[in-house]
Amino acid sequence: MTEKFVKDFQTKIYPILCELETLRKKELNKLISAEFICAVLIVCDFLFKDELANLLGKDSFLLTFIALMFPFLIGIFIFLPVHFNCGFKSLIKKNCMPKIVKSFSNLEWQRGTSIFKEQELAKSRLFSSFNTISIDDSFKGRYKNTDFKMAEATLSEVTKGRRSQSINIIFNGIVISFPSNKTIKAQTIITSRNDFYINNYPTWLISGAGFYILYLILCFIGGRAKDAIYLLIALSIFLLILFFCTKKNSPKYEEVKLEDSVFAKRFKVYSPDQVEARYLVTTAFMERLANLNTVFGTDKTKCSFYDDRIMFAIHTKRDLFELGSLFTSFKTPKQIETFLKEIEAVTNMIDYFKLDEKTKL
């Protein structure tokens, strides 16, 4: 944490947090009042439902309304805290984030702006095929003469039909990218062992194969074994052709065996060049990659060295870059401390590569 940030936090950010604490209490009181009213209505509906039914007589519309009132009120009771909290989070991010990023030199925050091109993400080979990119928070910055960018992104494959569409989420988390100070001759990919969405394997192929397998099973059950055999032969030929066409111009990735057994249990490393991969994936790099997992609270992190660039894709289900919550006091701003750790984890990785030193491999 820089001295400038500490000074700015005390003089600029902390007074804003004090104002937001007052606003947080007001919003929390509104929520409590709304929940209390809702709870009273739920209790009354539960205790006096029969009396209301007798009072209304045989009016079917009103009886149906009374019957649906109880689950509706329960839904409202559960939804209100989420609604109030989401609105409050958006408010404090809008008020605080621009001032916080100013405390960092050359850091720019945007919301809903795509800073990654589809071709750039596809080249990394960290994701399965996708056709839709959705960005929440994104940051561009410069640290030690190195430009970096990161974004909270969701990559999806959307298939549209005549009346509906299916959405297959390929990745949800943070993507970080910056240039390498070393010439990367062969692409090296590091991925968590439990991550299957890598190397741009098309998800439509996996879904299609599953459909055909199900159809084969139904053919055998229905006594149409001959049709199933013909279909299996045709499917096998199609998959072989597709496999060879895909691999024809692709480099031959081999798994790189590393001496660190702890790292090997959590990650797999692939590269056409074993020597260069071992040069890139050092013990110090492994420690910093594990730190990214810890900071962002995940066990699914992957990395790609390609085209003289380095890209990290960190899968996580939690909201990132949040500055506070309706249910957490700003007197102890833990959320902002978490945000700072997320930024520092990125700059620490840049420090490791010494990207301000233009060395070559």
SEMI-653360 format. One record per residue: y, z, x of N, C-alpha, C in turn. Coordinates in steps of 0.1 Angstrom, whole numbers, plus 2048, in hexadecimal, padded with zeros to 3 digits. Last residue first. Layout:
N
YZXYZXYZX;...
***
This chain:
361
77671688D76971989076471289C;79872089678E71689178071B895;7B473388B7A97308957A072688E;7D073D8847CA72F8817BF72C88C;7D575A8767D27558827CA748880;7D776285C7E375F8627E1759870;7BE76A8557C275D8517CF759857;7AA77D85B7B577B8647BB76D862;79578484B7947778517A077385B;79F79E84579279C84C79178E853;7B67998367B779F8437AA79D84C;7AA78F8207B27868287B478C836;79F7A681779679B81A79D791823;7B57B58127AC7B981C7A37AE820;7C07A77FC7C77A68097BE7AB814;7AC7AE7E97AE7A07EC7B579F7FA;7B07CA7E77A27C47EB7A37B67EF;7CA7CC7DE7C77CF7EC7B97CA7F0;7C77C67C37CF7BD7CC7CB7BF7DA;7B77DB7BB7B27CD7B97BA7C47C2;7C77F17C17BA7EF7C97B57E17C7;7DB7ED7AE7DE7EC7BC7D27EA7C5;7CC7F27977D27E47997D57E27A8;7C780D79A7BB80379A7C07F579D;7E08167987D98187A47CD80F7A5;7E581077D7ED8097887E680B795;7D38227717D18137707D980B77A;7DC83B7777D083677E7CE82777D;7F784B7777F483D7757E883777C;7FD8657687F48637737EF854771;81086175581386B75F80986A76B;80685074280D84A74D811854758;7E78587337F585C7367FA854742;7D484371D7D584972B7E484C72E;7D28357067CB8427067CC849714;7DE81D70A7E48266FF7DE834701;7E081572C7D98167207E081F716;7E98007487E880C7417E180A734;7E67E87557F07F275B7EF7FF753;7CC7D27607D27DA7557DB7E575C;7BD7C17707CB7C17717D27C8766;7A27B97587A77BB7667B77BB765;78A7C67437977C074479D7C4752;7677C174B7727C974877F7C1749;7537B07547567B07457627B9742;75279A7707547A876A7577A775B;74C78878D74978A77F74B79877A;75F7787A375A7867A0758788791;75F7617BB75E7627AC7577707A9;7727557D676A7607D076A75F7C1;77573C7EE7777407E076D74B7DD;78672D80977D73880577F73C7F7;78770D81A78C71781078172280E;77E6F782778770082E78E709824;76A6EE8147766E78167816EF81D;75D70F80F75C70180D76A6FB80F;74B72B808753725813752716812;74A7407EC7477337F175172F7FC;73A75B7DB7447567E47407497EA;7367747C17327697C973D7637D1;72A7917B173578B7B972F77F7C1;7217A879D71F79979D72C7937A4;7247C179871A7BE7A27177AF7A2;7447D279573A7C879172F7C879C;75F7DD79A7557E379174B7D978C;7727D67AB7737CF79E7677D3795;76B7E77C17797E77BB7797E17AD;7507DF7C67547ED7C37617ED7BB;7527C47CD7497C97C274E7D67BD;7627C67E37677BF7D775F7C37CB;7517D37F575D7DA7F07637D37E4;73F7BF7FA73A7CB7F37467D37ED;7507B080A74B7AA7FE7467B57F5;7547C181F75F7BE81775B7B8809;73A7C182A7407CE82674C7CB81C;7377A783172E7AD8277347B9821;7497A584674B79D8397437A382E;73D7B485974A7B985474D7B1847;7267A585E7257B28597327B7852;72D78285472B78D85D72979B856;72A76584C72677184472277C84F;73175285F73B75585573776384E;71B75087072875287673275786B;70774985E70675686471475A86B;71072F85871073A84D70F748853;70D72287071B72486B71B72F860;6F17228716F972887B70772B876;6E871485A6E472285C6ED729866;6F46FE8456F67028536F4711855;6F36FD82A6EB6F28316EC6F5840;6EE71C8196F67138216ED709828;6EF73B8086EA72E8086F3725811;6E675C8036EF75380A6E874680B;6E57767EA6DE76B7F16E97627F7;6E779A7E86ED78D7E86E37837EE;6D97B27E76E37B07DD6E87A27DC;6C77B27FC6C27B67EF6CC7B37E4;6D77AB8126CE7A180D6C87A57FF;6E47C38176EC7B78116E37AD80B;6CE7D18216D67D68156DE7CB80F;6C77C28386BE7C382C6C57C8820;6D57AD84D6D97B98456D17B9838;6CD7958576C67A185C6CA7AD854;6C77798416D07828496C978F84C;6BF75883B6BA76683D6C276E846;6CB7428246CE7488316C8756832;6BC7288136C07368136C073B821;6CC7088146C07118176C571F817;6D56EA8066D86F88076CB70080A;6DC6CB8106D06D480D6D36E2810;6F66BB7FD6F16C180A6E56CA806;6F169F7E76F56AD7E96EF6B27F6;6E86867E06F46877E86F96957EB;6D068E7D26D16837DB6DC6847E5;6CF6A17BE6CE6A57CB6D069B7D6;6D26927A66DC69D7A96DB6A17B8;6BD6817A76CA67B7A76D56867AB;6A86937A76AA68B7B36B86847B3;6AB69E78D6AB6A67996AF69E7A5;6A968877C6B668F77C6B7698789;68E6827816996787846A667F785;68269977868069578668B68B78A;68969975D68E6A476668C6A0774;67B68275468A68375368F68E75C;66168A75966667E76067567F760;65F6A074765D6A175566369675D;66369372E66C69D73366B69F742;64C68372D65967D72D664686732;63869772C63868D737646686738;63E6A471563E6AB72163F6A272D;63A69070264769670364969D711;61E68D70462768270763568770A;6166A76FC6136A270A61C69770D;61F6A86E16256B16EB6226AD6F9;6106946D561E6926D662469C6E1;5F76A26D85F96956DE6086926E0;5F96B96C85F86BA6D75FB6AD6DE;6006C36AE6056B66B36056B66C2;5FB6DB6A25F06D26A45F46C46A8;6106ED6A160E6E46966036DA697;60F6F86BB60B7006AF6086F86A3;6186E26C960A6E76CC6066EF6C0;6326E06BF6286D46BE61A6D96C0;63D6F86C763B6F56B86326E96B6;63D6F46E26356FF6DD6336FC6CE;64F6DF6E46426DD6E96386E86E3;6676EB6DC6616E06D46536DE6D7;66B6FD6F06697026E36626F86DA;6706EA7056646F47066616F96F8;6876DE6FB67B6D76FC66F6DF6FD;6996F46FD6966EE6F06896E66F0;6996F97196947037106916FE702;6A56E17216976E47256916EF71C;6BE6E57166B66DA7126A76DC715;6C86FA7256C66FC7166BD6F1711;6C86EF73E6C06FB73C6BD6FC72D;6DA6DA73A6CD6D773E6C36E273B;6F16E77346EB6DF7296DD6DB72D;6F86F374C6F26FC7416EC6F4736;6F26E576B6F76E375E6F06EB753;6FA6F67886EF6F27806F46F1771;70F6FD79A7116F37907056EE789;7087137AB7057057AF7066FB7A5;70172C79270672779E7027197A1;6F874277E70273777C708733789;6E97587846E274B7836EC73F781;6E97757966F276B7906EB75E790;6DB7897A36D97887956E277E78E;6E47877BE6D67837BB6D47827AC;7047797C36FB7847C06EE77F7BB;7097617DE7097647CF7007717CD;71A74B7F37147587F171475C7E3;71972C80471A7337F77137417F7;72971681972072181872372980B;72B6F482372E6FE819724709819;7336ED8457296EC83A72C6F7830;74B6F18537446E485473A6E2849;76A6FD85275D70084C7556F284B;78070A86977A6FE86376C70085E;792727860788721867783714861;7A373384E7A972F85B79F729864;7A272882C79B72E8387A372A845;7B77308107B272781A7AB72F826;7AA7407F27B473F7FD7AE736808;7A374E7D27A27437DB7AD7437E6;79175E7B979B75F7C47987547CD;78C76679778A75C7A279575D7AC;77C77E78278877A78B783770795;76C77676377078076E77C77B775;75276575875D76D75376177775D;74074775374675175C751758755;73573973D72F73874A734743754;72F73B71C738741726730741734;72D72270672472970F72D72E71B;73171B6E573971F6F172F7276FA;72F7006CE72970B6D573070E6E2;73E6F76AE73D6F66BD7367026C3;73B6E369073D6EF69873C6ED6A7;7396CA68573F6D567D7416E2685;7316B969B7396B46907406BF688;7366CC6B972E6C46B07376BF6A5;73D6D26DB7426D06CE7396C76C5;7396EA6F37326DE6ED7366DD6DE;7476F770F7486F67007426E96FC;74270E72773D70072373D6FF714;75B72173875171E72D74D71072C;76973A74A76572D74B75A72B740;78574E74C77874D74577573E745;79676376479375675E786757756;7B076F7757A677476C7A2768762;7B77627957B97627877AD768780;7C975D7B37BE7637AC7C176379D;7D27507D37D37507C57C77567BF;7E574F7F27D97527EA7DC7527DB;7F17458117F27438027E57467FC;7F975782D7EE7508267F1750817;80B76683B80C75883D800750836;80478083180277C83F80176D841;80277381180077F8197FC77B827;80E7697F280D76580180C772809;8017607D28087687DB8077637E9;7FC75F7AF7FE7587BB8067607C5;7E77697947F076D79F7F07627AA;7E176C7717E076577E7EB769787;7D07777547DA77A75E7D777176B;7BF75F7467C676B7417D276E74B;7B373F73F7B97487497C1753742;79772B73B7A17337347A673E73E;78A70B73C78F71674479971E73C;76E6F773577A6FE72F77D70A738;7576EC73E7616E373A76E6E9735;73D6F17577466F674D7516EB74A;71F6F87697286EE7637306F4758;72071777B71970C77472370376E;73171E79A72F71F78C726714787;7357197B57327277B172E7287A2;73E7027C072F7037BD72B7127B9;7576FB7C77527077CD7437097CA;75C6E57B77596E37C57536EF7CC;7646F179F7576EA7A07536E87AE;77E6FA7A57737037A27656FD7A3;78A6E17AA78A6EB7B477F6F57B2;7886D47917816CF79D7806D97A8;7996E578178A6E477E7826DF78A;7B16F87927AC6EC78C79D6EC78B;7C171678C7B67107927B270378B;7D472177D7D871E78B7CD718792;7E072275C7D471E7657D971A773;7EE73D74D7F17317547E572E75D;7ED7557407E974A7397EB73C740;8077627537FD7657497FA758741;80F76A77581076176980576575F;82077779181677978681977077B;8227757B48277707A781C77279D;82D7817D28237827C882877E7BB;83E7867E98397797E682D7797DD;8377A87EE83E79C7F383778F7EF;8387BE7D38307B77DD8377AA7E1;8497C47C08487CE7CB83F7C87D6;8467B17AD8517B07B68517B97C2;8317BB79F82E7B07A883A7AE7B1;83F7CE78F8357D27998327C87A3;84E7BE77E8557C878784B7CC792;83B7B076F8457A977784C7B2782;82D7C67638277BE76D8317B6775;83C7D474F83A7DA75C8357D0767;83E7C673684A7CD73C8487D174A;8257BB7328317B273283D7B9738;8157D17338147C773E8207BE73E;81E7DF71D8217E572A81F7DA735;8157CD7098237D170A8267D6718;7F97CB70C8017BF70E8107C3710;7F37E67067F07E17137F87D4716;7FA7E76EB8017EF6F47FF7EA702;7E87D66DF7F67D36DE7FE7DB6E8;7D07E36E57D27D66EA7E17D26EA;7D37FB6D77D27FC6E57D57EE6EB;7D47F36BC7E07FA6C17DF7F96D1;7BA7E86BA7C67E06B77D27E66BE;7A97FD6C07A97F16C87B57E96C6;7B080F6AB7B28136B97B28076C2;7A87FF6937B68036967B88076A4;78C7FB6907957F06957A27F569A;78281268377D80E691787804698;79081166B79081D67378C81A682;7887F86617967FA66579780666E;76D7FE65C7707F466577F7F566A;77081264876981565576D80B660;77B80263478380D63A77D812648;7657F262E7727EC63377A7F763A;75180362574F7FD63275C7F6637;76180C60D75C81561775A80E624;7667F65FC7717FD60276D80660E;7517EA5EF7557E55FC7607EC603;7517F95D77457FA5E07487F45EE;76A7F35CC7688015D175C8015DA;7657D85C77707DC5D076E7EA5D5;7517DA5B474E7D35C07597D75CB;7607E659F7557ED5A57517E75B3;7737D259A7787DF59F76C7E75A6;7617BF58F76A7BC59B76E7C85A2;7547CB57974C7C75857557C4591;75B7E55667627DA56C75B7D6579;7517FA5577487EF55B74F7E3561;76481656375C81055975380555F;77582457377881557276F80F567;76A83D57377783B56D77A82C56B;75283957F75183D57175F83B56B;75C83359975382959275382C583;76884B5A077083F59E769834596;75285B5A175C85E598765852595;7458505B773E8505AA74985259F;7578545CC7538465C974D8465BB;76186B5D87648685CA76085A5C5;75886C5F37568775EA7578745DB;75F8535FE7518585FF74E8635F4;77A8515F97718475F476284B5F4;7828676087848675F977B85C5F3;77B85F62277686C61C77786B60D;78B84962577D84862677685361F;7A58536227A084A618791848619;7A68636397A786A62C7A2860621;7A484F64D79985964C79A86063E;7BD8436497B083B6477A5844645;7CE8576507CF8516437C284A640;7C685A66B7C58656627C5860654;7CD8416767BE8456767BC85166C;7E88426747E183866D7D283B66C;7EE8586857F18596777E984E66F;7E484E69D7DE85A6987E185B689;7F68386A17E883669F7E1842699;80E8466A480C83D6997FE83A696;8088546BB80B85C6AF8098536A3;80783E6CD7FB8466CB7FC84F6BE;8228366CC81782D6C780A8356C4;82D84D6D88318486CB8278406C5;82184D6F181F8586E88228556DA;82B8356FC81C8376FA8198426F0;84683A6FF8418306F58328326F2;84484D71384A8517068468476FB;83983D72783184972283784E715;84D82B72B841826724838832720;85E83B73986283572C856831724;84E83F75085384A74885784673A;84C82575A84082C75584483874C;86682176286181975785581F751;86883377887083576C86B82D760;85482678985183478385A836777;86080E79285580E78985381B782;8778157A287880B79786C80D78D;87382A7B48818277AF88181E7A3;85882C7BA8608387B786D8357B0;8518117BF84A8197B48528257B0;86180B7D58648057C885D80C7BC;85481B7E886281D7E58668177D7;83B8107E883C81E7E584B8217E1;8417F57F083C7F87E383D8067DF;84B7FA80A8547F480084E7F67F2;83480281783F80C81584980780A;8157F78078217F581082C80080D;7F480080980080080080C800809;
***
